[in-house]
Amino acid sequence: MNHHLHNWLLGIGVGLALLMGSAFAEEQPSTERLKEGWTVFNRTCTVCHWPGVGGAPRIGDKNAWKDRIDSGRTVLYRHAINGWTGASGKRMPARGGNWNLTDDQVRAAVDYIIHNSR
């Protein structure tokens, strides 16, 4: 094979691998985002997710959060914003029961929980 063609094909392969990898890589929240999430968590979510009230998975419990985190941020955002009832009948109230939270504040809290529960 021609040396230039080989290098060209190698470059295309590397470029595609990087492109595909970045398409599937999960963006990490910024420090500011995590600070906002911490604030929301401490004002609302901590009531259930710190002690594990009502079967809520405790923040930092990697085993309890693994399958939830694996389901993806979009699913977790939707459950936290809209509420959710699991197969066991345990409920996650919409917005953690705090209707004053915006969607973005709820998503920041979810980001904070994920960051601290991996």
Sequence and secondary structure as in RCSB ss.txt:
>XXXX:A:sequence
MNHHLHNWLLGIGVGLALLMGSAFAEEQPSTERLKEGWTVFNRTCTVCHWPGVGGAPRIGDKNAWKDRIDSGRTV
LYRHAINGWTGASGKRMPARGGNWNLTDDQVRAAVDYIIHNSR
>XXXX:A:secstr
  HHHHHHHHHHHHHHHHHHHHHHS     HHHHHHHHHHIIIIIHHHHTTTGGG   TT HHHHHHHHHT HHH
HHHHHHH EE TTS EE GGGG TT  HHHHHHHHHHHHHTT 
